[in-house]
Amino acid sequence: MESLDKLLRTAIADRRLVSFALHGLPRVGEPLGRRNAVIGEISDLRILDQRFAGTRPAPTGRHKKWDQLYASVSMRE
């Protein structure tokens, strides 16, 4: 689980897409939580070469509120 956490944080910091399997089905996406996946239910996580733009407005005008924030593209130096 620790290496999965490290991979996700690296992908967020580098603004890279990730690929993974969720319930055996292949997925590709931004590691930002727009659609939620339970960490314990994903496997085969890989960081891809493709980048994503970073933060952008939410369609509703409201961003999701998190109980605890572990990483963010807006936290870059």
MOPAC internal coordinates of N, CA, C and O (Angstrom, degrees):
PM7 1SCF
backbone

  N    0.0000 0     0.00 0     0.00 0    0    0    0
  C    1.4588 1     0.00 0     0.00 0    1    0    0
  C    1.5220 1   110.61 1     0.00 0    2    1    0
  O    1.2310 1   120.15 1   143.30 1    3    2    1
  N    1.3533 1   117.32 1   -36.70 1    3    2    1
  C    1.4616 1   120.53 1  -178.76 1    5    3    2
  C    1.5304 1   111.65 1   -62.50 1    6    5    3
  O    1.2310 1   120.15 1   138.38 1    7    6    5
  N    1.3361 1   117.31 1   -41.62 1    7    6    5
  C    1.4554 1   119.42 1  -179.80 1    9    7    6
  C    1.5260 1   110.84 1   -67.86 1   10    9    7
  O    1.2310 1   119.91 1   146.50 1   11   10    9
  N    1.3100 1   117.77 1   -33.50 1   11   10    9
  C    1.4657 1   121.98 1   175.82 1   13   11   10
  C    1.5205 1   109.99 1   -63.37 1   14   13   11
  O    1.2310 1   120.37 1   135.68 1   15   14   13
  N    1.3142 1   116.90 1   -44.32 1   15   14   13
  C    1.4592 1   121.94 1   177.54 1   17   15   14
  C    1.5258 1   110.40 1   -60.57 1   18   17   15
  O    1.2310 1   120.55 1   135.31 1   19   18   17
  N    1.3201 1   116.56 1   -44.69 1   19   18   17
  C    1.4596 1   121.17 1  -179.80 1   21   19   18
  C    1.5274 1   110.93 1   -63.26 1   22   21   19
  O    1.2310 1   119.93 1   137.00 1   23   22   21
  N    1.3293 1   117.74 1   -43.00 1   23   22   21
  C    1.4618 1   121.14 1   177.82 1   25   23   22
  C    1.5275 1   111.48 1   -61.20 1   26   25   23
  O    1.2310 1   120.42 1   136.67 1   27   26   25
  N    1.3221 1   116.81 1   -43.33 1   27   26   25
  C    1.4627 1   119.92 1   179.69 1   29   27   26
  C    1.5245 1   111.65 1   -64.53 1   30   29   27
  O    1.2310 1   120.42 1   136.93 1   31   30   29
  N    1.3181 1   116.80 1   -43.07 1   31   30   29
  C    1.4746 1   120.04 1   178.55 1   33   31   30
  C    1.5277 1   111.32 1   -64.00 1   34   33   31
  O    1.2310 1   120.46 1   141.51 1   35   34   33
  N    1.3238 1   116.73 1   -38.49 1   35   34   33
  C    1.4589 1   120.50 1   177.29 1   37   35   34
  C    1.5270 1   110.74 1   -65.11 1   38   37   35
  O    1.2310 1   120.48 1   135.88 1   39   38   37
  N    1.3195 1   116.69 1   -44.12 1   39   38   37
  C    1.4682 1   120.50 1   179.00 1   41   39   38
  C    1.5273 1   111.02 1   -61.91 1   42   41   39
  O    1.2310 1   119.98 1   139.66 1   43   42   41
  N    1.3137 1   117.64 1   -40.34 1   43   42   41
  C    1.4719 1   121.17 1   178.58 1   45   43   42
  C    1.5187 1   109.93 1   -65.87 1   46   45   43
  O    1.2310 1   120.04 1   131.58 1   47   46   45
  N    1.3187 1   117.53 1   -48.42 1   47   46   45
  C    1.4642 1   121.34 1  -178.40 1   49   47   46
  C    1.5242 1   111.81 1   -61.07 1   50   49   47
  O    1.2310 1   120.31 1   143.05 1   51   50   49
  N    1.3395 1   117.02 1   -36.95 1   51   50   49
  C    1.4629 1   121.74 1  -178.53 1   53   51   50
  C    1.5283 1   112.99 1   -91.22 1   54   53   51
  O    1.2310 1   120.61 1   179.58 1   55   54   53
  N    1.3377 1   116.45 1    -0.42 1   55   54   53
  C    1.4777 1   122.54 1  -178.36 1   57   55   54
  C    1.5281 1   111.16 1    53.76 1   58   57   55
  O    1.2310 1   121.35 1  -126.79 1   59   58   57
  N    1.3255 1   115.01 1    53.21 1   59   58   57
  C    1.4608 1   120.79 1  -179.78 1   61   59   58
  C    1.5295 1   110.78 1  -114.83 1   62   61   59
  O    1.2310 1   121.29 1   -34.98 1   63   62   61
  N    1.3229 1   115.14 1   145.02 1   63   62   61
  C    1.4613 1   120.57 1   174.36 1   65   63   62
  C    1.5279 1   109.24 1   -69.40 1   66   65   63
  O    1.2310 1   121.03 1   -22.75 1   67   66   65
  N    1.3114 1   115.64 1   157.25 1   67   66   65
  C    1.4623 1   121.36 1   175.90 1   69   67   66
  C    1.5215 1   109.41 1  -125.10 1   70   69   67
  O    1.2310 1   121.17 1   -27.49 1   71   70   69
  N    1.3094 1   115.37 1   152.51 1   71   70   69
  C    1.4625 1   121.10 1   170.41 1   73   71   70
  C    1.5220 1   106.72 1  -118.92 1   74   73   71
  O    1.2310 1   121.13 1   -32.21 1   75   74   73
  N    1.3220 1   115.44 1   147.79 1   75   74   73
  C    1.4597 1   120.35 1  -179.31 1   77   75   74
  C    1.5136 1   108.81 1  -163.96 1   78   77   75
  O    1.2310 1   120.78 1    -9.31 1   79   78   77
  N    1.3098 1   116.12 1   170.69 1   79   78   77
  C    1.4598 1   122.02 1   174.07 1   81   79   78
  C    1.5300 1   107.59 1  -108.41 1   82   81   79
  O    1.2310 1   120.87 1   -45.58 1   83   82   81
  N    1.3186 1   115.94 1   134.42 1   83   82   81
  C    1.4596 1   122.24 1   176.14 1   85   83   82
  C    1.5185 1   107.20 1  -123.60 1   86   85   83
  O    1.2310 1   120.85 1   -65.54 1   87   86   85
  N    1.3171 1   115.98 1   114.46 1   87   86   85
  C    1.4728 1   121.52 1  -175.38 1   89   87   86
  C    1.5293 1   110.76 1    54.66 1   90   89   87
  O    1.2310 1   120.96 1  -142.79 1   91   90   89
  N    1.3367 1   115.77 1    37.21 1   91   90   89
  C    1.4577 1   121.16 1   177.38 1   93   91   90
  C    1.5171 1   114.94 1    82.92 1   94   93   91
  O    1.2310 1   119.35 1   177.17 1   95   94   93
  N    1.3257 1   118.84 1    -2.83 1   95   94   93
  C    1.4611 1   121.78 1  -179.22 1   97   95   94
  C    1.5278 1   110.13 1  -103.27 1   98   97   95
  O    1.2310 1   119.99 1   -44.29 1   99   98   97
  N    1.3447 1   117.62 1   135.71 1   99   98   97
  C    1.4592 1   120.13 1  -178.53 1  101   99   98
  C    1.5236 1   112.05 1   -70.92 1  102  101   99
  O    1.2310 1   120.90 1   -39.25 1  103  102  101
  N    1.3236 1   115.88 1   140.75 1  103  102  101
  C    1.4624 1   122.63 1  -179.87 1  105  103  102
  C    1.5216 1   108.97 1  -137.45 1  106  105  103
  O    1.2310 1   120.47 1   -29.90 1  107  106  105
  N    1.3287 1   116.70 1   150.10 1  107  106  105
  C    1.4587 1   123.59 1   171.48 1  109  107  106
  C    1.5086 1   106.47 1  -135.23 1  110  109  107
  O    1.2310 1   120.30 1   -43.92 1  111  110  109
  N    1.3292 1   117.03 1   136.08 1  111  110  109
  C    1.4519 1   118.35 1   179.69 1  113  111  110
  C    1.5159 1   113.30 1  -173.08 1  114  113  111
  O    1.2310 1   121.99 1     0.35 1  115  114  113
  N    1.3264 1   113.79 1  -179.65 1  115  114  113
  C    1.4549 1   121.60 1   175.67 1  117  115  114
  C    1.5253 1   108.28 1   -85.20 1  118  117  115
  O    1.2310 1   119.62 1   -43.99 1  119  118  117
  N    1.3217 1   118.32 1   136.01 1  119  118  117
  C    1.4651 1   120.32 1  -178.42 1  121  119  118
  C    1.5227 1   111.79 1   -83.07 1  122  121  119
  O    1.2310 1   120.48 1  -127.63 1  123  122  121
  N    1.3390 1   116.68 1    52.37 1  123  122  121
  C    1.4618 1   120.55 1  -173.06 1  125  123  122
  C    1.5103 1   114.47 1  -116.87 1  126  125  123
  O    1.2310 1   119.46 1   174.99 1  127  126  125
  N    1.3066 1   118.64 1    -5.01 1  127  126  125
  C    1.4538 1   119.38 1   176.65 1  129  127  126
  C    1.5161 1   115.40 1    88.03 1  130  129  127
  O    1.2310 1   118.85 1  -163.79 1  131  130  129
  N    1.3538 1   119.80 1    16.21 1  131  130  129
  C    1.4679 1   119.63 1   175.85 1  133  131  130
  C    1.5176 1   109.88 1   -63.18 1  134  133  131
  O    1.2310 1   120.56 1   136.62 1  135  134  133
  N    1.3115 1   116.54 1   -43.38 1  135  134  133
  C    1.4599 1   121.66 1   169.68 1  137  135  134
  C    1.5084 1   105.16 1  -117.76 1  138  137  135
  O    1.2310 1   120.63 1   -50.68 1  139  138  137
  N    1.2853 1   116.41 1   129.32 1  139  138  137
  C    1.4600 1   120.20 1  -172.11 1  141  139  138
  C    1.5197 1   111.93 1   -86.78 1  142  141  139
  O    1.2310 1   121.32 1   -38.05 1  143  142  141
  N    1.3179 1   115.08 1   141.95 1  143  142  141
  C    1.4591 1   122.69 1   172.64 1  145  143  142
  C    1.5210 1   106.50 1  -134.35 1  146  145  143
  O    1.2310 1   120.60 1   -45.71 1  147  146  145
  N    1.3031 1   116.45 1   134.29 1  147  146  145
  C    1.4587 1   120.77 1   178.14 1  149  147  146
  C    1.5236 1   107.83 1   -71.74 1  150  149  147
  O    1.2310 1   120.94 1   -55.55 1  151  150  149
  N    1.3175 1   115.82 1   124.45 1  151  150  149
  C    1.4705 1   121.79 1  -175.46 1  153  151  150
  C    1.5239 1   111.53 1   -52.71 1  154  153  151
  O    1.2310 1   120.48 1   137.72 1  155  154  153
  N    1.3091 1   116.68 1   -42.28 1  155  154  153
  C    1.4581 1   120.42 1  -178.19 1  157  155  154
  C    1.5180 1   114.09 1   -67.86 1  158  157  155
  O    1.2310 1   119.96 1   169.12 1  159  158  157
  N    1.3290 1   117.68 1   -10.88 1  159  158  157
  C    1.4652 1   121.46 1  -178.51 1  161  159  158
  C    1.5237 1   112.80 1  -101.70 1  162  161  159
  O    1.2310 1   119.89 1   180.00 1  163  162  161
  N    1.3452 1   117.81 1     0.00 1  163  162  161
  C    1.4581 1   119.06 1   179.19 1  165  163  162
  C    1.5168 1   109.79 1  -105.03 1  166  165  163
  O    1.2310 1   121.21 1   -24.31 1  167  166  165
  N    1.3341 1   115.30 1   155.69 1  167  166  165
  C    1.4646 1   121.26 1   178.26 1  169  167  166
  C    1.5231 1   108.71 1  -144.66 1  170  169  167
  O    1.2310 1   121.14 1   -10.64 1  171  170  169
  N    1.3004 1   115.43 1   169.36 1  171  170  169
  C    1.4664 1   122.56 1   176.12 1  173  171  170
  C    1.5283 1   113.02 1    55.08 1  174  173  171
  O    1.2310 1   120.05 1  -138.42 1  175  174  173
  N    1.3255 1   117.51 1    41.58 1  175  174  173
  C    1.4607 1   121.53 1   179.79 1  177  175  174
  C    1.5207 1   110.49 1   -70.51 1  178  177  175
  O    1.2310 1   121.18 1   -49.56 1  179  178  177
  N    1.3371 1   115.36 1   130.44 1  179  178  177
  C    1.4610 1   121.04 1   176.52 1  181  179  178
  C    1.5193 1   108.69 1  -135.86 1  182  181  179
  O    1.2310 1   120.64 1   -37.40 1  183  182  181
  N    1.3212 1   116.38 1   142.60 1  183  182  181
  C    1.4632 1   121.52 1   173.82 1  185  183  182
  C    1.5213 1   107.56 1   -87.55 1  186  185  183
  O    1.2310 1   120.54 1   -51.32 1  187  186  185
  N    1.3161 1   116.58 1   128.68 1  187  186  185
  C    1.4579 1   121.56 1  -178.93 1  189  187  186
  C    1.5278 1   111.10 1   -93.78 1  190  189  187
  O    1.2310 1   120.74 1   -15.40 1  191  190  189
  N    1.3183 1   116.19 1   164.60 1  191  190  189
  C    1.4591 1   121.07 1   177.97 1  193  191  190
  C    1.5330 1   112.21 1   -73.22 1  194  193  191
  O    1.2310 1   120.13 1   153.47 1  195  194  193
  N    1.3319 1   117.35 1   -26.53 1  195  194  193
  C    1.4586 1   121.02 1  -177.57 1  197  195  194
  C    1.5211 1   110.63 1   -68.33 1  198  197  195
  O    1.2310 1   120.79 1   -39.31 1  199  198  197
  N    1.3216 1   116.09 1   140.69 1  199  198  197
  C    1.4673 1   122.14 1   179.44 1  201  199  198
  C    1.5251 1   110.36 1  -104.53 1  202  201  199
  O    1.2310 1   121.14 1   -19.90 1  203  202  201
  N    1.3198 1   115.43 1   160.10 1  203  202  201
  C    1.4609 1   121.18 1   171.89 1  205  203  202
  C    1.5236 1   107.88 1  -117.09 1  206  205  203
  O    1.2310 1   120.53 1   -17.06 1  207  206  205
  N    1.3260 1   116.59 1   162.94 1  207  206  205
  C    1.4621 1   122.12 1  -170.07 1  209  207  206
  C    1.5232 1   113.63 1   -71.04 1  210  209  207
  O    1.2310 1   119.65 1   153.80 1  211  210  209
  N    1.2872 1   118.28 1   -26.20 1  211  210  209
  C    1.4644 1   120.50 1  -175.89 1  213  211  210
  C    1.5151 1   110.07 1   107.57 1  214  213  211
  O    1.2310 1   120.59 1    31.69 1  215  214  213
  N    1.3167 1   116.48 1  -148.31 1  215  214  213
  C    1.4558 1   119.80 1  -176.45 1  217  215  214
  C    1.5172 1   110.72 1   -70.25 1  218  217  215
  O    1.2310 1   121.17 1   -30.13 1  219  218  217
  N    1.3120 1   115.38 1   149.87 1  219  218  217
  C    1.4626 1   122.91 1   175.11 1  221  219  218
  C    1.5129 1   107.92 1  -157.14 1  222  221  219
  O    1.2310 1   119.94 1   -17.48 1  223  222  221
  N    1.3111 1   117.72 1   162.52 1  223  222  221
  C    1.4620 1   119.83 1  -177.17 1  225  223  222
  C    1.5287 1   112.11 1   -60.67 1  226  225  223
  O    1.2310 1   121.16 1   -36.72 1  227  226  225
  N    1.3052 1   115.38 1   143.28 1  227  226  225
  C    1.4665 1   120.87 1   174.44 1  229  227  226
  C    1.5282 1   108.19 1   -78.42 1  230  229  227
  O    1.2310 1   119.67 1   -37.47 1  231  230  229
  N    1.3367 1   118.23 1   142.53 1  231  230  229
  C    1.4656 1   120.33 1  -179.33 1  233  231  230
  C    1.5311 1   113.35 1   -55.21 1  234  233  231
  O    1.2310 1   120.22 1   147.32 1  235  234  233
  N    1.3150 1   117.18 1   -32.68 1  235  234  233
  C    1.4642 1   120.52 1  -179.10 1  237  235  234
  C    1.5226 1   112.18 1   -85.55 1  238  237  235
  O    1.2310 1   120.69 1   171.31 1  239  238  237
  N    1.3379 1   116.29 1    -8.69 1  239  238  237
  C    1.4595 1   119.72 1  -175.72 1  241  239  238
  C    1.5221 1   112.84 1    86.32 1  242  241  239
  O    1.2310 1   120.61 1   175.80 1  243  242  241
  N    1.3338 1   116.44 1    -4.20 1  243  242  241
  C    1.4721 1   120.92 1   179.56 1  245  243  242
  C    1.5161 1   108.91 1  -123.87 1  246  245  243
  O    1.2310 1   120.77 1   -45.93 1  247  246  245
  N    1.3015 1   116.14 1   134.07 1  247  246  245
  C    1.4576 1   120.87 1   174.62 1  249  247  246
  C    1.5198 1   109.27 1   -90.70 1  250  249  247
  O    1.2310 1   121.19 1   -25.35 1  251  250  249
  N    1.3109 1   115.34 1   154.65 1  251  250  249
  C    1.4597 1   121.23 1   179.01 1  253  251  250
  C    1.5276 1   110.01 1   -63.79 1  254  253  251
  O    1.2310 1   120.59 1   -42.63 1  255  254  253
  N    1.2983 1   116.48 1   137.37 1  255  254  253
  C    1.4659 1   121.97 1   174.70 1  257  255  254
  C    1.5203 1   108.11 1   -90.49 1  258  257  255
  O    1.2310 1   120.56 1   -51.04 1  259  258  257
  N    1.3292 1   116.53 1   128.96 1  259  258  257
  C    1.4571 1   122.06 1  -179.15 1  261  259  258
  C    1.5210 1   109.61 1  -103.87 1  262  261  259
  O    1.2310 1   120.50 1   -36.17 1  263  262  261
  N    1.3240 1   116.65 1   143.83 1  263  262  261
  C    1.4615 1   120.90 1   174.72 1  265  263  262
  C    1.5219 1   110.17 1   -64.33 1  266  265  263
  O    1.2310 1   120.95 1   139.57 1  267  266  265
  N    1.3286 1   115.78 1   -40.43 1  267  266  265
  C    1.4592 1   121.28 1   178.77 1  269  267  266
  C    1.5201 1   107.78 1  -145.98 1  270  269  267
  O    1.2310 1   120.21 1   -47.11 1  271  270  269
  N    1.3237 1   117.20 1   132.89 1  271  270  269
  C    1.4527 1   122.55 1   179.88 1  273  271  270
  C    1.5218 1   109.16 1  -101.02 1  274  273  271
  O    1.2310 1   120.40 1   -57.42 1  275  274  273
  N    1.3330 1   116.84 1   122.58 1  275  274  273
  C    1.4505 1   121.62 1  -177.88 1  277  275  274
  C    1.5279 1   112.10 1  -100.37 1  278  277  275
  O    1.2310 1   120.11 1   147.89 1  279  278  277
  N    1.3339 1   117.39 1   -32.11 1  279  278  277
  C    1.4570 1   121.95 1  -178.84 1  281  279  278
  C    1.5230 1   108.70 1  -157.14 1  282  281  279
  O    1.2310 1   121.43 1   -27.12 1  283  282  281
  N    1.3316 1   114.86 1   152.88 1  283  282  281
  C    1.4590 1   119.70 1  -178.93 1  285  283  282
  C    1.5185 1   109.16 1  -155.45 1  286  285  283
  O    1.2310 1   120.08 1   -36.97 1  287  286  285
  N    1.3434 1   117.46 1   143.03 1  287  286  285
  C    1.4578 1   118.98 1   175.63 1  289  287  286
  C    1.5175 1   110.88 1   -68.64 1  290  289  287
  O    1.2310 1   119.60 1   156.21 1  291  290  289
  N    1.3185 1   118.36 1   -23.79 1  291  290  289
  C    1.4571 1   120.84 1   179.09 1  293  291  290
  C    1.5262 1   112.04 1   -79.95 1  294  293  291
  O    1.2310 1   119.32 1   175.14 1  295  294  293
  N    1.3213 1   118.91 1    -4.86 1  295  294  293
  C    1.4550 1   123.05 1   177.91 1  297  295  294
  C    1.5246 1   111.92 1   -87.33 1  298  297  295
  O    1.2310 1   120.17 1  -176.84 1  299  298  297
  N    1.3297 1   117.29 1     3.16 1  299  298  297
  C    1.4668 1   121.14 1  -178.81 1  301  299  298
  C    1.5186 1   110.93 1   -64.55 1  302  301  299
  O    1.2310 1   121.50 1   -29.02 1  303  302  301
  N    1.3048 1   114.73 1   150.98 1  303  302  301
  C    1.4707 1   119.60 1   178.04 1  305  303  302
  C    1.5070 1   109.93 1   -94.88 1  306  305  303
  O    1.2310 1   120.10 1   180.00 1  307  306  305

